[in-house]
Amino acid sequence: MAGGSSGNSRRSSAPITKKTLDAKAQASLCLVVSRIGSNLIAGALLLVSLLTLAVLLTKGLFDRHVVMTSPQTAEYWSPLGQSCTLTRRGFVRNSCSAIEGNTTSPDAWRRVGSLLAISWLPSTQWYISTCAVGPRHKGWVYVVLLASSTEFPSCVPSNGSQLIDGMAMLTTTSTLDAPYSAYELTLYGDTMNRSSVTAATNSDGTSVRLFANTTQFLIGVNGSVPATSWGGGTSVIVSAPLGPRYTVKTTDATFFVDMTSDPPSTPGWSVGRVNGKIIVIATSAASVVANYMDIVIFQGVVTGLSLLFLSGDVIMTYKGLAGVLRRQPVLTYDLLLGLERRKLVLVLWSLNAAPSLLYADVARVYYGTANGDEIWLLSLVLLGNLMTFVALLGITVLQYIPSPFKHVLPFSTPVFLFGTTVGVVLSCNMRYTDVSNAFLEGPWSLGLNINGTDRPSGAYTAEAVTSVGALLLPSMLLPTAIAFGVAIVYGLVQRYQSCRKWLIPMAWTANNSFLRGRRLPHYLTSLPLGPETTIRLGHKSFLKPSVQAVMGYASVVEAIDGHQSGAFSKRSSNTSVVPSTNGTRKASEATSITVIISTYALVPVLLGWIRPRPLGAIVANAFLSAKVTATSTEHKTFVYSRGACVT
């Protein structure tokens, strides 16, 4: 509060001048800097969405293919059994444990042994270790078979390299090559004629070395083997976070990668006994977002409209920042405090953040990759913004309902926005692994049996998987509710510290010529509408220009000499022109006219694109309706003004 009540009787006899009001309307440097900083952060929210969109486009995440490796780590690899032995006739009878044999149907498991024998042609008895790759107890899973002529290999080696003679990957698939879902067996044999590699380039520009001449078989549940070539079996997963028009279709295929030149950062790995190359299983994921150019165009248009309707705030913030740097009196305000009054901006920002539901869905496909993690975090920031803006839109609807109360509850929109964003990022990021795994846990027709539990392994149905938005909704609602509670507590404490009162009384606004004609909030608000925010001089209270700006209004005055050259000049923020009936201008504050317009219209008015449609005008610190000032704006040019206090 700019001034206390003590001594009002002595000050009431002194003349109230524009200079006096300007001096008292100036905020502290700390408050000025915080307001400007808050507005800059608000503008940065748009940049986050543009940055996310730019990364998606430049990294090809709307139409992306990448080979993702799965090194032998204890996080995802675990042993199922070490009892199977293999000869040229297949698995030695009764050598496999029940857990290993029950991984598939009995006929299919016997066929797996036969195909391993035919492909690898072991000259002696080989030892086969059966490993499960995936989350430990539920969710998607692959089975990997490690073969050695000397001993059972370890699923999770811990002492550097271990020698193997073969590696096989067992999954399931739905493919046109088989009439029904089938098991898919992909084989790598450590022989000289199968040690050649081929380079594969990912859509982000990185490359991997794939082992060539890898053999792949499809195995029916009854043990039949339809003829197929390499790459014939793939899994297809569909998600629709933004509806059926913008589906995310992901296809997966299995490979083996040569990582000899870039060993995995694990305690151990498997090396071919003959060729000495490090062998790592891998999945090639290719994702395509249907009609993604619609989203690109939509977000570009929404961002452009957001910038257009915030252009007035950009000018006002720039003027404030420039004035601070020149140590001049300035008008500063916190845009976020008045978001409840900016319904159009709230709708645009909500629409701008909505595609983050799709971005997060794409990011989880590439969990653990640099680009995937980057998009994931940016998407969470946008999801936090989306939750805030939707909640604020709900608050604006609530404020239309008539209230029987004469007070409103204060809260802080900046605290709510930043608290929700941080809370959503932290809460949802903890579930990154879960939602990534859930992508591979959609409806499936044929799975693998791991320790008595059937689990998905690639044979997915055409039904869409659960979207990220649905999975993360509880993790977003809780931090949003907590942040809103903190914002209310902050608003209450801040108000109590300033005036020793908790709630905001609204009755006093009927005595202010500006506020009594405005639609004021009910129940709760972030607007600085308490009487303590006014300037009190004697028995009068003056509403500051900063409060008018928070409510979405800007001030302009007629340009000197009828020229608009000062619209963005240093002079424009401090000039007030007084029209007189004889056509001359007098520097009389008593008749100074400040025209009040919507902040949305500020830049078009300054550029002369439109004639001001004033809400009204402030003359001698009194607000007059638009009917009084309507004709005064015709055929004139205007410049920006810091505004005037109003009783």
Secondary structure, DSSP 8 states (H G I E B T S, - for coil): ----STTHHHHTTS---HHHHHHHH---HHHHHHHHHHHHHHHHHHHHHHHHHHHHHHTTTTEEEEEEE----TTTEEEEEEEEEEETTEE-TT-S-HHHHTTS-HHHHHHHHHHHHHHH--SS-EEEEEEEES-SSSS--EEEEEEESSS---SS--SEEEEESEEEEEEEE--TTSSS-EEEEEEEE-SGGG--EEEEE-TTS-EEEEESS-EEEEE-TTS------TT---EEEEE-TT-GGG-EEEEEEEEEEE-SSS--SSSEEEEETTT--EEEEEEEEEEEETTHHHHHHHHHHHHHHHHHHTHHHHHHHHHHHHHHHTT-------GGGGGGG-HHHHHHHHHHHTTHHHHHHHHHHTTTSHHHHHHHHHHHHHHHHHHHHHHHHHHHHHTTS--S-SEEEE--HHHHHHHHHHHHHHHHHTTHHHHHHHHT-S-EEEEEEETTEEEEEEEE-SS-B--HHHHHHHHHHHHHHHHHHHHHHHHHHHHHHHHS-SSEE-GGGGGSTTGGGS----SEE-S--SGGGSEEETTEEEB-HHHHHHTTEEEEEE-GGG--TTTTSTGGGT----B-TTS-B---GGG-EEEEEEGGGHHHHHTTSS----SEEEETTEEEEHHHHGGGGTT--EEEE----B-
